[in-house]
Amino acid sequence: MLNGQTLGKKIAKVQVVKIDGYRAGFLDYFIRWVMRIVDINLFSGVVALVVIGSSKKHQRLGGIASGTAVITLKNKVTIDHTILQEVEADYEPVYTSVLKLSDNDVRIIKENLITALKTEDHKTLLIIKEKIIKVIGQTPAKDITAENFIKRVIKDYNHYSAM
């Protein structure tokens, strides 16, 4: 009836589900409820914190005993997770052959760019740059960094694919 959600879980946009993918049943909810006495009430939540912190799937004892977990129903996907990016109306692309890349190529390039920037992995940036040059057949000016070249290729691709 409530699909694994109390009023509080519905507000928080979380839900109790079986780990095996099946819908949790009355017995599962009952086990979770009974184990709450040990998890939370008996030791003021200390047991729950220790078990959640040390369990592989971050479950409390009630979740482990019933084979359930609490999942979020919030949509965490943003435009940053796609290849799409805003391009100004008067934008002038530099690399006309970027359309030799596929959407999947650009997605992979963008994901690797983000990872390389976070980890300050300049070697990966250079590898990405060289692979792009091989595919599109255009080289950047000597004073353009690998990072700026890759960003420009992504922006140019968005410009042409939005037309």
C-alpha positions in Angstrom: 0.0 0.0 0.0 2.7 2.5 0.9 5.4 0.7 -1.2 8.1 0.8 1.6 7.5 4.4 2.6 6.2 5.9 5.8 5.1 9.5 5.7 8.7 10.6 6.8 10.3 8.4 4.1 7.9 9.8 1.5 8.9 13.4 2.5 12.6 12.5 2.4 12.1 10.7 -0.9 13.5 7.4 0.3 12.0 3.9 0.2 12.7 0.5 1.8 13.3 -2.2 -0.8 14.5 -5.8 -0.8 18.1 -6.2 -1.8 17.2 -9.0 -4.2 15.0 -6.6 -6.1 11.7 -7.9 -4.9 9.1 -5.8 -3.1 9.5 -5.8 0.7 6.6 -7.5 2.5 5.0 -7.3 5.9 7.5 -9.7 7.5 10.4 -7.6 6.2 8.9 -4.4 7.7 8.2 -6.2 11.0 11.8 -7.5 11.3 13.1 -3.9 10.6 10.7 -2.6 13.3 11.6 -5.2 15.9 15.4 -4.7 15.3 14.9 -1.0 15.8 14.7 -1.7 19.5 18.3 -3.0 19.4 19.5 -0.6 16.7 18.2 2.6 18.0 16.3 2.5 21.3 18.5 0.2 23.4 21.8 2.1 23.1 20.6 5.5 21.8 21.5 4.7 18.2 25.2 3.8 18.9 24.7 0.3 17.6 23.0 1.6 14.5 25.8 4.0 13.8 28.5 1.4 14.2 26.7 -1.2 12.1 25.8 1.3 9.3 29.4 2.5 9.3 30.9 -0.9 9.1 28.5 -2.8 6.9 29.2 -3.1 3.2 25.8 -1.8 2.1 25.5 0.8 4.9 22.6 -1.0 6.5 21.5 -1.1 10.1 20.8 -4.4 11.8 17.1 -4.4 10.9 18.1 -4.0 7.2 20.6 -6.8 7.4 18.3 -9.2 9.2 15.4 -8.5 6.8 17.5 -8.3 3.6 16.3 -4.8 2.9 17.9 -1.4 2.3 16.8 2.2 2.1 17.3 3.8 -1.3 16.9 7.4 -2.4 14.3 8.3 -5.0 15.8 11.7 -5.8 17.0 12.2 -9.3 20.6 13.2 -9.1 21.2 13.6 -12.8 22.0 17.1 -14.0 22.9 18.6 -17.3 26.6 18.2 -16.3 26.1 14.4 -16.6 25.4 14.7 -20.3 27.5 15.9 -23.2 25.2 18.9 -23.5 26.4 22.3 -22.6 25.2 25.9 -23.3 26.7 27.5 -26.4 26.2 31.2 -27.0 24.2 32.1 -30.1 27.1 34.0 -31.6 29.7 31.3 -30.8 32.3 30.7 -33.5 33.6 27.1 -33.6 37.2 26.4 -34.4 37.3 22.7 -35.2 34.9 22.0 -38.0 35.6 18.3 -38.1 34.4 17.6 -34.6 31.4 15.9 -36.1 33.6 12.9 -36.8 33.1 12.2 -33.1 30.0 10.4 -31.9 27.9 11.4 -29.0 29.4 8.5 -27.1 32.9 9.7 -27.9 32.1 13.2 -26.6 30.5 11.7 -23.5 33.7 9.6 -22.8 35.9 12.6 -23.5 33.9 14.8 -21.1 33.9 12.2 -18.3 37.6 11.7 -18.6 38.3 15.4 -18.8 36.4 15.9 -15.5 38.2 13.0 -13.8 41.6 14.2 -15.1 41.0 17.7 -13.9 39.9 16.5 -10.4 43.0 14.4 -10.0 45.3 16.8 -11.8 46.2 14.1 -14.2 48.0 16.0 -17.0 49.2 12.8 -18.7 45.6 11.7 -19.3 44.7 15.1 -20.8 47.6 14.8 -23.3 46.4 11.3 -24.2 42.8 12.5 -24.8 44.1 15.4 -26.8 46.2 13.1 -29.1 43.2 10.7 -29.6 40.9 13.6 -30.6 43.5 14.9 -33.0 43.7 11.5 -34.7 40.0 11.3 -35.1 39.2 14.8 -36.2 42.4 15.4 -38.1 42.8 18.9 -36.8 45.6 20.1 -34.5 45.3 23.0 -32.1 47.6 26.0 -32.2 50.9 25.5 -30.2 49.9 27.8 -27.4 46.6 26.0 -26.6 46.8 23.7 -23.6 45.4 20.2 -23.7 42.6 21.1 -21.3 41.5 24.2 -23.3 41.7 22.2 -26.6 39.5 19.4 -25.1 37.0 21.9 -23.7 36.9 23.7 -27.1 36.3 20.4 -29.0 33.3 19.6 -26.6 31.9 23.1 -27.1 32.4 23.0 -30.9 30.6 19.6 -31.0 27.7 21.0 -29.0 27.5 23.9 -31.4 27.3 21.7 -34.5 25.1 19.0 -33.1 22.6 21.6 -31.8 22.1 23.0 -35.3 
